[in-house]
Amino acid sequence: PRAVRPFVLALALVPFAACATQSVLQQSQRYEQVGDYRRAFRVLDEEREAQLRAGEPVPEALEAAYQRSLLIYLRSRARMAIFGEREAEALADLDRIAAIDPNYPEIDTLRQRAMQK
């Protein structure tokens, strides 16, 4: 009876965790739609870190969105760094992207722009 309570409580909380994850995914998507890639990544990163700190497995949908958002955010940050004439920062972000996905769209073009400045 008493030993069963934590298990039952844990089962009862599973739908809430799924709802929270879905909410975070939707929030990130809204930020992405308006071009706020930093916030889109941050909300996913914070949720992912919270789940890891709690010892919970990161849901596949959250991990996939996190990885995708990380690449978009790094690419956006590299673009802004190039525009701001901070080529070393841009190249560092592009290197991180290439380490994750060497064929990620636009990294070669952005790398050339950064090296030409």
KEVOGU-511417 format. One record per residue (C-alpha): residue number from 0; x, y, z. Coordinates in steps of 0.1 Angstrom, whole numbers, plus 5000, padded with zeros to 4 digits. Example, Ala and Ser with C-alpha at 12.3 -4.5 7.8 and 13.67 -1.06 7.14 Angstrom:
2
REC num   px   py   pz
REC   0 5123 4955 5078
REC   1 5137 4989 5071
***
This chain:
117
REC num   px   py   pz
REC   0 5000 5000 5000
REC   1 5025 5026 5010
REC   2 5052 5013 4986
REC   3 5026 5015 4958
REC   4 5018 5052 4964
REC   5 5050 5067 4949
REC   6 5046 5044 4919
REC   7 5010 5055 4914
REC   8 5020 5092 4919
REC   9 5047 5088 4893
REC  10 5022 5073 4868
REC  11 4998 5101 4875
REC  12 5025 5127 4867
REC  13 5035 5112 4833
REC  14 5007 5130 4814
REC  15 5017 5163 4830
REC  16 5053 5158 4819
REC  17 5041 5151 4784
REC  18 5019 5181 4784
REC  19 5047 5203 4796
REC  20 5070 5190 4769
REC  21 5043 5196 4742
REC  22 5038 5232 4756
REC  23 5076 5239 4754
REC  24 5077 5225 4718
REC  25 5048 5248 4708
REC  26 5064 5278 4725
REC  27 5097 5272 4708
REC  28 5079 5268 4674
REC  29 5062 5302 4680
REC  30 5095 5319 4687
REC  31 5110 5303 4656
REC  32 5081 5314 4634
REC  33 5089 5351 4643
REC  34 5127 5346 4638
REC  35 5136 5346 4675
REC  36 5159 5316 4672
REC  37 5177 5323 4705
REC  38 5145 5321 4725
REC  39 5133 5291 4704
REC  40 5165 5273 4714
REC  41 5165 5285 4750
REC  42 5131 5272 4760
REC  43 5140 5238 4746
REC  44 5174 5239 4763
REC  45 5159 5249 4797
REC  46 5133 5221 4795
REC  47 5159 5195 4784
REC  48 5183 5205 4812
REC  49 5155 5204 4838
REC  50 5146 5169 4828
REC  51 5182 5158 4829
REC  52 5187 5174 4864
REC  53 5156 5155 4876
REC  54 5170 5123 4863
REC  55 5143 5119 4838
REC  56 5148 5107 4803
REC  57 5145 5134 4776
REC  58 5115 5126 4754
REC  59 5125 5118 4718
REC  60 5104 5147 4704
REC  61 5121 5172 4728
REC  62 5156 5159 4719
REC  63 5149 5160 4682
REC  64 5136 5196 4685
REC  65 5165 5206 4707
REC  66 5191 5193 4681
REC  67 5173 5210 4652
REC  68 5169 5242 4671
REC  69 5205 5242 4682
REC  70 5217 5241 4645
REC  71 5192 5269 4635
REC  72 5203 5290 4664
REC  73 5240 5286 4657
REC  74 5235 5294 4620
REC  75 5216 5325 4629
REC  76 5242 5335 4654
REC  77 5270 5330 4628
REC  78 5251 5351 4603
REC  79 5248 5379 4629
REC  80 5285 5376 4638
REC  81 5295 5379 4601
REC  82 5273 5410 4598
REC  83 5288 5424 4629
REC  84 5323 5418 4616
REC  85 5330 5392 4643
REC  86 5343 5366 4620
REC  87 5361 5345 4646
REC  88 5328 5340 4665
REC  89 5311 5331 4633
REC  90 5337 5305 4624
REC  91 5335 5290 4659
REC  92 5297 5286 4655
REC  93 5301 5272 4620
REC  94 5326 5247 4633
REC  95 5301 5235 4660
REC  96 5275 5231 4633
REC  97 5299 5211 4611
REC  98 5308 5189 4640
REC  99 5271 5180 4644
REC 100 5261 5179 4607
REC 101 5289 5185 4581
REC 102 5263 5189 4553
REC 103 5241 5214 4571
REC 104 5227 5240 4546
REC 105 5246 5272 4541
REC 106 5276 5265 4563
REC 107 5300 5265 4534
REC 108 5286 5298 4521
REC 109 5287 5314 4555
REC 110 5323 5302 4561
REC 111 5334 5317 4528
REC 112 5317 5350 4538
REC 113 5334 5350 4572
REC 114 5368 5344 4556
REC 115 5364 5371 4530
REC 116 5359 5399 4555
***
